[in-house]
């Protein structure tokens, strides 16, 4: 486990990869190439058949799959200051998520994401979380760059030292920047906030309600 944490610690910011669905994309890419019917002077630079695509365009109906890998940093176990002082009850862990999204307009998409996260405690136990979140995304673009801003709500399964909590609420907010490499592939970095409240009083456990927060 120490080797895993050492490897994950190298990546402080989560890396995101998105691929268009295998079906034919609805995005119509702009293609400029030489045309025998046009004058030689106007298209002199395009005689070799160069093709230019408008990678920044999204259309309603475009779909993509998003894979995210990164670090899970606890914010309040037991307090935020304890994280800064390295006295937190939870240590840095890892997270991964997989989601499917579809654009309703050129800038707004809806999707569903399932994730997995883990954090090691001071007693060398592992807190595992599996959130399933319905996500809305606003994604403006500038050339090949896009700036996705997302927010979502859903449910989560949480497990620690043989004890399970389900269903729990999950709230997630995310922002980042990505670069469109080809028609079908995009890579980027982002940062996100995840809140996992536990309303223990609803389960008559006598425990206080807790609100796990992760960056």
Secondary structure, DSSP 8 states (H G I E B T S, - for coil): -HHHHHHHHT--SEEEEEEE-SS------------TTS-TTTTGGGTT------TT---TT-EEEEEEEEEE-BS-SS-HHHHHTT--SB--EEEEEEEEEEESSSSEEEEEEEEEEEEEBTTS-EEEEEEEEEEEEEEEEETTEEEEEEEEEEEEEEEETTEEEEEEEEEEEEEEEEEE-SSSEEEEEEEEEEEEEE-GGGGT-----EEEEE-
